[in-house]
Amino acid sequence: MEAISLMVSVPVCSFRKPYAREFFETERIPPPATVYGFLLSLIGEEDRTSHIGTKLAIALVDEPSVSTILRTTWRIKSKLPPGIGNNKKPDYQEVLTGLKIFVCLRDSKLPSAIKETVASPQSVNRFGGLSLGESRDLVNDIEYNPQPNGQNGKWLMQDDHGQYPLPIWVDHVGSKGTVWQQFKLAYNSLEIPPREDSRWIEILN
């Protein structure tokens, strides 16, 4: 099956670390599960299982800046609706600004679906804006099959001793079904990796 690549820019975003509580730290690169969800949203696909087996390769193109903001967060402490009364509180959160990533994908019908979306965007039924992460983290632009011209980036690579534990599948009902892998970042050229390259990450549940 064909492989494609995308260059994706997001002005402001956050990828909350799983055990962050009072201070919402962010990962410095979007987890594979988040990127997969973004790609499904791009084509208007609601069934997360429809493209299991897709292989992704993800690289940081521009190092984002990190800031700390004070925002109102929702929580469940009473029977009131979320965001009402003591179900909301101020908390500090880290955000990234100026995120730019290079994403490659193959081994499913997802690349051809994205190709069709690019060719005929009016045919896609979607809900709301296109985000990477939280719904407020809107994508600024997407370039299909860009030509980076030998530029390097920081690639996400699987490594059992890597410093980044990131989900490749998220259990939205509870945490038991979430699938984790360890990763590191390593410099390499921005191009679609060879088929057996260790930069490829398979989406599995």
C-alpha positions as protocol buffer text, in pm:
chain_id: "A"
residue {
  index: 1
  type: MET
  ca { x: 0 y: 0 z: 0 }
}
residue {
  index: 2
  type: GLU
  ca { x: 115 y: 354 z: -68 }
}
residue {
  index: 3
  type: ALA
  ca { x: 280 y: 574 z: 193 }
}
residue {
  index: 4
  type: ILE
  ca { x: 207 y: 946 z: 222 }
}
residue {
  index: 5
  type: SER
  ca { x: 339 y: 1234 z: 432 }
}
residue {
  index: 6
  type: LEU
  ca { x: 190 y: 1548 z: 585 }
}
residue {
  index: 7
  type: MET
  ca { x: 337 y: 1865 z: 732 }
}
residue {
  index: 8
  type: VAL
  ca { x: 111 y: 1987 z: 1015 }
}
residue {
  index: 9
  type: SER
  ca { x: 129 y: 2321 z: 1199 }
}
residue {
  index: 10
  type: VAL
  ca { x: -52 y: 2395 z: 1527 }
}
residue {
  index: 11
  type: PRO
  ca { x: -20 y: 2743 z: 1684 }
}
residue {
  index: 12
  type: VAL
  ca { x: -115 y: 2642 z: 2042 }
}
residue {
  index: 13
  type: CYS
  ca { x: -158 y: 2292 z: 2186 }
}
residue {
  index: 14
  type: SER
  ca { x: -102 y: 2072 z: 2490 }
}
residue {
  index: 15
  type: PHE
  ca { x: -57 y: 1697 z: 2536 }
}
residue {
  index: 16
  type: ARG
  ca { x: -116 y: 1642 z: 2904 }
}
residue {
  index: 17
  type: LYS
  ca { x: 110 y: 1393 z: 3078 }
}
residue {
  index: 18
  type: PRO
  ca { x: -109 y: 1111 z: 3217 }
}
residue {
  index: 19
  type: TYR
  ca { x: -25 y: 1150 z: 3585 }
}
residue {
  index: 20
  type: ALA
  ca { x: -17 y: 1531 z: 3596 }
}
residue {
  index: 21
  type: ARG
  ca { x: -271 y: 1657 z: 3848 }
}
residue {
  index: 22
  type: GLU
  ca { x: -230 y: 2002 z: 4007 }
}
residue {
  index: 23
  type: PHE
  ca { x: 16 y: 2121 z: 3743 }
}
residue {
  index: 24
  type: PHE
  ca { x: -77 y: 2000 z: 3395 }
}
residue {
  index: 25
  type: GLU
  ca { x: 255 y: 1929 z: 3227 }
}
residue {
  index: 26
  type: THR
  ca { x: 265 y: 1865 z: 2854 }
}
residue {
  index: 27
  type: GLU
  ca { x: 459 y: 1619 z: 2642 }
}
residue {
  index: 28
  type: ARG
  ca { x: 690 y: 1795 z: 2395 }
}
residue {
  index: 29
  type: ILE
  ca { x: 563 y: 1589 z: 2101 }
}
residue {
  index: 30
  type: PRO
  ca { x: 212 y: 1455 z: 2032 }
}
residue {
  index: 31
  type: PRO
  ca { x: 162 y: 1087 z: 2125 }
}
residue {
  index: 32
  type: PRO
  ca { x: 100 y: 845 z: 1835 }
}
residue {
  index: 33
  type: ALA
  ca { x: -256 y: 786 z: 1961 }
}
residue {
  index: 34
  type: THR
  ca { x: -324 y: 1160 z: 1939 }
}
residue {
  index: 35
  type: VAL
  ca { x: -186 y: 1184 z: 1587 }
}
residue {
  index: 36
  type: TYR
  ca { x: -395 y: 882 z: 1481 }
}
residue {
  index: 37
  type: GLY
  ca { x: -709 y: 1046 z: 1623 }
}
residue {
  index: 38
  type: PHE
  ca { x: -628 y: 1368 z: 1437 }
}
residue {
  index: 39
  type: LEU
  ca { x: -594 y: 1177 z: 1108 }
}
residue {
  index: 40
  type: LEU
  ca { x: -931 y: 1007 z: 1162 }
}
residue {
  index: 41
  type: SER
  ca { x: -1089 y: 1345 z: 1232 }
}
residue {
  index: 42
  type: LEU
  ca { x: -932 y: 1482 z: 913 }
}
residue {
  index: 43
  type: ILE
  ca { x: -1127 y: 1232 z: 701 }
}
residue {
  index: 44
  type: GLY
  ca { x: -1442 y: 1246 z: 916 }
}
residue {
  index: 45
  type: GLU
  ca { x: -1408 y: 890 z: 1047 }
}
residue {
  index: 46
  type: GLU
  ca { x: -1592 y: 824 z: 1375 }
}
residue {
  index: 47
  type: ASP
  ca { x: -1491 y: 458 z: 1425 }
}
residue {
  index: 48
  type: ARG
  ca { x: -1147 y: 451 z: 1589 }
}
residue {
  index: 49
  type: THR
  ca { x: -1101 y: 85 z: 1507 }
}
residue {
  index: 50
  type: SER
  ca { x: -1150 y: 133 z: 1132 }
}
residue {
  index: 51
  type: HIS
  ca { x: -781 y: 182 z: 1056 }
}
residue {
  index: 52
  type: ILE
  ca { x: -608 y: -26 z: 1324 }
}
residue {
  index: 53
  type: GLY
  ca { x: -279 y: -151 z: 1183 }
}
residue {
  index: 54
  type: THR
  ca { x: -187 y: 185 z: 1033 }
}
residue {
  index: 55
  type: LYS
  ca { x: 183 y: 258 z: 1069 }
}
residue {
  index: 56
  type: LEU
  ca { x: 289 y: 612 z: 1157 }
}
residue {
  index: 57
  type: ALA
  ca { x: 623 y: 791 z: 1165 }
}
residue {
  index: 58
  type: ILE
  ca { x: 630 y: 1126 z: 1346 }
}
residue {
  index: 59
  type: ALA
  ca { x: 899 y: 1396 z: 1359 }
}
residue {
  index: 60
  type: LEU
  ca { x: 929 y: 1737 z: 1523 }
}
residue {
  index: 61
  type: VAL
  ca { x: 1015 y: 1991 z: 1254 }
}
residue {
  index: 62
  type: ASP
  ca { x: 1016 y: 2308 z: 1465 }
}
residue {
  index: 63
  type: GLU
  ca { x: 1088 y: 2291 z: 1838 }
}
residue {
  index: 64
  type: PRO
  ca { x: 783 y: 2445 z: 2009 }
}
residue {
  index: 65
  type: SER
  ca { x: 811 y: 2703 z: 2285 }
}
residue {
  index: 66
  type: VAL
  ca { x: 675 y: 2605 z: 2628 }
}
residue {
  index: 67
  type: SER
  ca { x: 464 y: 2844 z: 2837 }
}
residue {
  index: 68
  type: THR
  ca { x: 263 y: 2814 z: 3157 }
}
residue {
  index: 69
  type: ILE
  ca { x: -88 y: 2954 z: 3176 }
}
residue {
  index: 70
  type: LEU
  ca { x: -357 y: 2971 z: 3444 }
}
residue {
  index: 71
  type: ARG
  ca { x: -687 y: 2833 z: 3317 }
}
residue {
  index: 72
  type: THR
  ca { x: -1016 y: 2704 z: 3448 }
}
residue {
  index: 73
  type: THR
  ca { x: -1028 y: 2325 z: 3440 }
}
residue {
  index: 74
  type: TRP
  ca { x: -1325 y: 2092 z: 3479 }
}
residue {
  index: 75
  type: ARG
  ca { x: -1343 y: 1807 z: 3728 }
}
residue {
  index: 76
  type: ILE
  ca { x: -1610 y: 1589 z: 3892 }
}
residue {
  index: 77
  type: LYS
  ca { x: -1644 y: 1659 z: 4265 }
}
residue {
  index: 78
  type: SER
  ca { x: -2023 y: 1679 z: 4301 }
}
residue {
  index: 79
  type: LYS
  ca { x: -2343 y: 1581 z: 4119 }
}
residue {
  index: 80
  type: LEU
  ca { x: -2357 y: 1918 z: 3946 }
}
residue {
  index: 81
  type: PRO
  ca { x: -2280 y: 1928 z: 3571 }
}
residue {
  index: 82
  type: PRO
  ca { x: -1912 y: 1962 z: 3468 }
}
residue {
  index: 83
  type: GLY
  ca { x: -1786 y: 2317 z: 3493 }
}
residue {
  index: 84
  type: ILE
  ca { x: -2050 y: 2422 z: 3750 }
}
residue {
  index: 85
  type: GLY
  ca { x: -1982 y: 2509 z: 4117 }
}
residue {
  index: 86
  type: ASN
  ca { x: -1696 y: 2309 z: 4268 }
}
residue {
  index: 87
  type: ASN
  ca { x: -1669 y: 2106 z: 3948 }
}
residue {
  index: 88
  type: LYS
  ca { x: -1434 y: 2370 z: 3816 }
}
residue {
  index: 89
  type: LYS
  ca { x: -1114 y: 2520 z: 3956 }
}
residue {
  index: 90
  type: PRO
  ca { x: -815 y: 2723 z: 3839 }
}
residue {
  index: 91
  type: ASP
  ca { x: -503 y: 2521 z: 3756 }
}
residue {
  index: 92
  type: TYR
  ca { x: -171 y: 2585 z: 3592 }
}
residue {
  index: 93
  type: GLN
  ca { x: -113 y: 2422 z: 3256 }
}
residue {
  index: 94
  type: GLU
  ca { x: 182 y: 2403 z: 3019 }
}
residue {
  index: 95
  type: VAL
  ca { x: 111 y: 2479 z: 2654 }
}
residue {
  index: 96
  type: LEU
  ca { x: 323 y: 2452 z: 2341 }
}
residue {
  index: 97
  type: THR
  ca { x: 331 y: 2728 z: 2080 }
}
residue {
  index: 98
  type: GLY
  ca { x: 458 y: 2695 z: 1726 }
}
residue {
  index: 99
  type: LEU
  ca { x: 438 y: 2316 z: 1695 }
}
residue {
  index: 100
  type: LYS
  ca { x: 520 y: 2178 z: 1349 }
}
residue {
  index: 101
  type: ILE
  ca { x: 534 y: 1804 z: 1281 }
}
residue {
  index: 102
  type: PHE
  ca { x: 606 y: 1579 z: 983 }
}
residue {
  index: 103
  type: VAL
  ca { x: 380 y: 1272 z: 974 }
}
residue {
  index: 104
  type: CYS
  ca { x: 414 y: 968 z: 748 }
}
residue {
  index: 105
  type: LEU
  ca { x: 163 y: 683 z: 729 }
}
residue {
  index: 106
  type: ARG
  ca { x: 115 y: 350 z: 548 }
}
residue {
  index: 107
  type: ASP
  ca { x: -24 y: -7 z: 567 }
}
residue {
  index: 108
  type: SER
  ca { x: -395 y: 73 z: 579 }
}
residue {
  index: 109
  type: LYS
  ca { x: -668 y: 243 z: 376 }
}
residue {
  index: 110
  type: LEU
  ca { x: -606 y: 565 z: 569 }
}
residue {
  index: 111
  type: PRO
  ca { x: -349 y: 712 z: 323 }
}
residue {
  index: 112
  type: SER
  ca { x: -588 y: 675 z: 29 }
}
residue {
  index: 113
  type: ALA
  ca { x: -873 y: 821 z: 238 }
}
residue {
  index: 114
  type: ILE
  ca { x: -659 y: 1125 z: 319 }
}
residue {
  index: 115
  type: LYS
  ca { x: -564 y: 1158 z: -47 }
}
residue {
  index: 116
  type: GLU
  ca { x: -934 y: 1165 z: -137 }
}
residue {
  index: 117
  type: THR
  ca { x: -1000 y: 1422 z: 136 }
}
residue {
  index: 118
  type: VAL
  ca { x: -728 y: 1651 z: 0 }
}
residue {
  index: 119
  type: ALA
  ca { x: -865 y: 1615 z: -354 }
}
residue {
  index: 120
  type: SER
  ca { x: -1227 y: 1671 z: -251 }
}
residue {
  index: 121
  type: PRO
  ca { x: -1253 y: 1833 z: 98 }
}
residue {
  index: 122
  type: GLN
  ca { x: -1619 y: 1926 z: 45 }
}
residue {
  index: 123
  type: SER
  ca { x: -1709 y: 1556 z: 48 }
}
residue {
  index: 124
  type: VAL
  ca { x: -1603 y: 1508 z: 413 }
}
residue {
  index: 125
  type: ASN
  ca { x: -1857 y: 1528 z: 696 }
}
residue {
  index: 126
  type: ARG
  ca { x: -1685 y: 1641 z: 1017 }
}
residue {
  index: 127
  type: PHE
  ca { x: -1781 y: 1788 z: 1354 }
}
residue {
  index: 128
  type: GLY
  ca { x: -1632 y: 2123 z: 1456 }
}
residue {
  index: 129
  type: GLY
  ca { x: -1276 y: 2236 z: 1390 }
}
residue {
  index: 130
  type: LEU
  ca { x: -981 y: 2012 z: 1314 }
}
residue {
  index: 131
  type: SER
  ca { x: -767 y: 1979 z: 1627 }
}
residue {
  index: 132
  type: LEU
  ca { x: -453 y: 1803 z: 1743 }
}
residue {
  index: 133
  type: GLY
  ca { x: -522 y: 1713 z: 2106 }
}
residue {
  index: 134
  type: GLU
  ca { x: -784 y: 1917 z: 2289 }
}
residue {
  index: 135
  type: SER
  ca { x: -1074 y: 2064 z: 2089 }
}
residue {
  index: 136
  type: ARG
  ca { x: -936 y: 2415 z: 2138 }
}
residue {
  index: 137
  type: ASP
  ca { x: -598 y: 2317 z: 1982 }
}
residue {
  index: 138
  type: LEU
  ca { x: -690 y: 2396 z: 1623 }
}
residue {
  index: 139
  type: VAL
  ca { x: -465 y: 2297 z: 1335 }
}
residue {
  index: 140
  type: ASN
  ca { x: -345 y: 2595 z: 1134 }
}
residue {
  index: 141
  type: ASP
  ca { x: -243 y: 2424 z: 810 }
}
residue {
  index: 142
  type: ILE
  ca { x: -167 y: 2087 z: 651 }
}
residue {
  index: 143
  type: GLU
  ca { x: 64 y: 2032 z: 356 }
}
residue {
  index: 144
  type: TYR
  ca { x: 14 y: 1708 z: 164 }
}
residue {
  index: 145
  type: ASN
  ca { x: 331 y: 1522 z: 55 }
}
residue {
  index: 146
  type: PRO
  ca { x: 564 y: 1819 z: 126 }
}
residue {
  index: 147
  type: GLN
  ca { x: 920 y: 1846 z: -7 }
}
residue {
  index: 148
  type: PRO
  ca { x: 1144 y: 1924 z: 297 }
}
residue {
  index: 149
  type: ASN
  ca { x: 1458 y: 1933 z: 73 }
}
residue {
  index: 150
  type: GLY
  ca { x: 1699 y: 1752 z: 303 }
}
residue {
  index: 151
  type: GLN
  ca { x: 1581 y: 1921 z: 623 }
}
residue {
  index: 152
  type: ASN
  ca { x: 1627 y: 1722 z: 945 }
}
residue {
  index: 153
  type: GLY
  ca { x: 1383 y: 1669 z: 1228 }
}
residue {
  index: 154
  type: LYS
  ca { x: 1359 y: 1496 z: 1565 }
}
residue {
  index: 155
  type: TRP
  ca { x: 1195 y: 1159 z: 1501 }
}
residue {
  index: 156
  type: LEU
  ca { x: 996 y: 963 z: 1756 }
}
residue {
  index: 157
  type: MET
  ca { x: 1160 y: 618 z: 1776 }
}
residue {
  index: 158
  type: GLN
  ca { x: 1064 y: 312 z: 1978 }
}
residue {
  index: 159
  type: ASP
  ca { x: 1320 y: 236 z: 2248 }
}
residue {
  index: 160
  type: ASP
  ca { x: 1258 y: 22 z: 2557 }
}
residue {
  index: 161
  type: HIS
  ca { x: 1492 y: 254 z: 2750 }
}
residue {
  index: 162
  type: GLY
  ca { x: 1359 y: 577 z: 2600 }
}
residue {
  index: 163
  type: GLN
  ca { x: 1255 y: 866 z: 2821 }
}
residue {
  index: 164
  type: TYR
  ca { x: 910 y: 919 z: 2668 }
}
residue {
  index: 165
  type: PRO
  ca { x: 628 y: 679 z: 2767 }
}
residue {
  index: 166
  type: LEU
  ca { x: 349 y: 757 z: 2518 }
}
residue {
  index: 167
  type: PRO
  ca { x: 18 y: 590 z: 2431 }
}
residue {
  index: 168
  type: ILE
  ca { x: -39 y: 433 z: 2090 }
}
residue {
  index: 169
  type: TRP
  ca { x: -399 y: 353 z: 2187 }
}
residue {
  index: 170
  type: VAL
  ca { x: -614 y: 522 z: 2452 }
}
residue {
  index: 171
  type: ASP
  ca { x: -895 y: 359 z: 2650 }
}
residue {
  index: 172
  type: HIS
  ca { x: -1148 y: 643 z: 2687 }
}
residue {
  index: 173
  type: VAL
  ca { x: -1366 y: 447 z: 2932 }
}
residue {
  index: 174
  type: GLY
  ca { x: -1088 y: 362 z: 3177 }
}
residue {
  index: 175
  type: SER
  ca { x: -711 y: 343 z: 3166 }
}
residue {
  index: 176
  type: LYS
  ca { x: -690 y: -38 z: 3168 }
}
residue {
  index: 177
  type: GLY
  ca { x: -704 y: -73 z: 2790 }
}
residue {
  index: 178
  type: THR
  ca { x: -454 y: 201 z: 2709 }
}
residue {
  index: 179
  type: VAL
  ca { x: -149 y: 70 z: 2521 }
}
residue {
  index: 180
  type: TRP
  ca { x: 189 y: 232 z: 2601 }
}
residue {
  index: 181
  type: GLN
  ca { x: 530 y: 224 z: 2437 }
}
residue {
  index: 182
  type: GLN
  ca { x: 863 y: 382 z: 2528 }
}
residue {
  index: 183
  type: PHE
  ca { x: 1019 y: 626 z: 2283 }
}
residue {
  index: 184
  type: LYS
  ca { x: 1321 y: 846 z: 2230 }
}
residue {
  index: 185
  type: LEU
  ca { x: 1387 y: 1135 z: 1991 }
}
residue {
  index: 186
  type: ALA
  ca { x: 1660 y: 1110 z: 1728 }
}
residue {
  index: 187
  type: TYR
  ca { x: 1766 y: 1335 z: 1440 }
}
residue {
  index: 188
  type: ASN
  ca { x: 1717 y: 1216 z: 1082 }
}
residue {
  index: 189
  type: SER
  ca { x: 1614 y: 1359 z: 746 }
}
residue {
  index: 190
  type: LEU
  ca { x: 1250 y: 1448 z: 683 }
}
residue {
  index: 191
  type: GLU
  ca { x: 1147 y: 1187 z: 432 }
}
residue {
  index: 192
  type: ILE
  ca { x: 924 y: 881 z: 430 }
}
residue {
  index: 193
  type: PRO
  ca { x: 1130 y: 612 z: 611 }
}
residue {
  index: 194
  type: PRO
  ca { x: 1213 y: 275 z: 448 }
}
residue {
  index: 195
  type: ARG
  ca { x: 962 y: -3 z: 526 }
}
residue {
  index: 196
  type: GLU
  ca { x: 1177 y: -177 z: 789 }
}
residue {
  index: 197
  type: ASP
  ca { x: 1290 y: 144 z: 958 }
}
residue {
  index: 198
  type: SER
  ca { x: 1248 y: 166 z: 1338 }
}
residue {
  index: 199
  type: ARG
  ca { x: 1070 y: 500 z: 1306 }
}
residue {
  index: 200
  type: TRP
  ca { x: 748 y: 326 z: 1204 }
}
residue {
  index: 201
  type: ILE
  ca { x: 492 y: 288 z: 1487 }
}
residue {
  index: 202
  type: GLU
  ca { x: 200 y: 50 z: 1445 }
}
residue {
  index: 203
  type: ILE
  ca { x: -136 y: 154 z: 1589 }
}
residue {
  index: 204
  type: LEU
  ca { x: -267 y: -141 z: 1792 }
}
residue {
  index: 205
  type: ASN
  ca { x: -540 y: -173 z: 2056 }
}
